[in-house]
Amino acid sequence: MTRIISGVDFFLSEDSPVSVVIPTYNRYSMLRRLLESLKKTKFPVKEIIVIDDASDDQAYSSLQQEFPYIKYIRHSHVMYVGESRNDGIRLASGDYIFMVDDDNTVDSECIGNLVEVISEDPSIGVVAPVTCYYSQQDTVMYAGSRFSKYIRRTIFLFKDQKYASVNREVYETDGFANSYMFRKDAVRKVYPIPKDILLGGEDGFIQMRIKKELGMKLVLVGNARVFHDFLPSQMYSRMTPFKLYYAMRGKITFEKKLERGFQKLIFSFAVPVYAAYYLHWAMRTGKKKEGIIAVLLGLRDGLLGIYINRY
């Protein structure tokens, strides 16, 4: 591999098959920490593309001075994370696109271990690492997910178990959040993420299209890890009315667009269950009234196909 950037602690190689894409919004200190972790990767990358969704944090103005080798794209106004992912997929030049959210750090062997698996099997469309807690790095936050058979409830695998229990596992799943690696020629057949699902399940939506429409596998790679800066105690405090609205609307939109026949009928009976679930979350937040209104609006807009940006 050829070192083409001098004065940094890792190799950025034109010969690498990997483009790294980082959507970000108003989390400069976390983004900086992620970029520092990528300097330690043992597998060189072709490029690092940062998509800034119109952050109002002035610290972003110094980003390219501190990390001159990144490709920095800034939206003129907030377009939501789905559009940031679309931009990254469109701009990436590598054969594989490693999408990682800005509130993570990446283990030094993560990228190489993902590439090893996806490059050996052309039937794999997406691979993903295990997500561990940043503050408890030997504890799994989730290791992929599966949907329950009928109501399509998301079941997170290996949640809160020790990382050793999944370390050497490689298995198929129904989807990932937070970080994953696309085979570029697969994801470009099914993108862009539509504007009516730009937030709230947008990553799972495009992964499921790869699985359902292209017949390709989604595979969890146990010996690859990222560390997500999230604590279980933050579960309710981070669930704002904004997130509740898009979670409720996104769940309905996701199923309406992807399911067919009997499964779509079954899901329609499960909608009240999901509404109750998100209303429960709304009651646990610091803004109960606003949260309840957000869930009900998301329910109505999802069912009626009203896709406007309310927050």
Buried (B, 14 or more C-beta within 10 A) or exposed (E): EEEEEEEEEBBBBEEBBBBBBBBBBBBBEBBBBBBEBBBEBEBBBBBBBBBBBEBEBEBBEEBEEEBEBBBBBBBEEBBBBBBBBBBBBEBBEBBBBBBBBBBBBBBBBBBBBBBBBBBEEEEBBBBBBBBBBBEBEEBBBBBBBBBEEEBBBBEBBBBEEEBEEBBEBBBEBBBBBBBBBBBBEBBBBBBBBBEBBBBBBBBBBBBBBBBEEBEBBBBBBBBBBBBBBBBEEEEBEEBBBBBBBBBBBBBBBBBBBBBEEEBEEBBBEBBEEBBEBBBEBBEEBEBEEBBBBBBBBBBEBBBEEEBEEBB
